[in-house]
Amino acid sequence: MTAGHRITVEQGTEHVRVTHAGQVLAESRRPLLLRETGCPVRYYLPPEDVRTDLLTPSDTSTHCPFKGDAVYWSRPEAPDLVWAYPDPKTEVARIRDYFCFYETEVVTSAPATGAAAQPR
């Protein structure tokens, strides 16, 4: 990592639902939370909790010097809406093949035993 740059990945307990244009694309109670210097918290969701049947693989790929090479999926009205790291860097290996959504509504709530959390 670059000096001053930090990434942590931790198991979350939030109930995360991802919607786009009124369609539920993912719902999970076992997200990974990725915190990265200078970025908002990102929820990485297990593939079995994502409606991949509603997504189309994109030709887009990007490189992050801290996480690795990302691949993307789209909806007809939303290109490159979601990404994943099929072969992430060792430091963030836990996010391998987990999906992360961009510019969608992410609704979170606290675990059943806690108070409601603010949407992020």
ABEGO torsion letter per residue (X at the ends): XBBGBBBBBBBBABBBBBBBGGBBABBBABBBBBBBBGBBBBBBBBAAABBAAABBBBABBBBBAAAEBBBBBBBAABBGABBBBABBBAAAAAABGBBBBBGBBBBBBBBAABBBBBBX
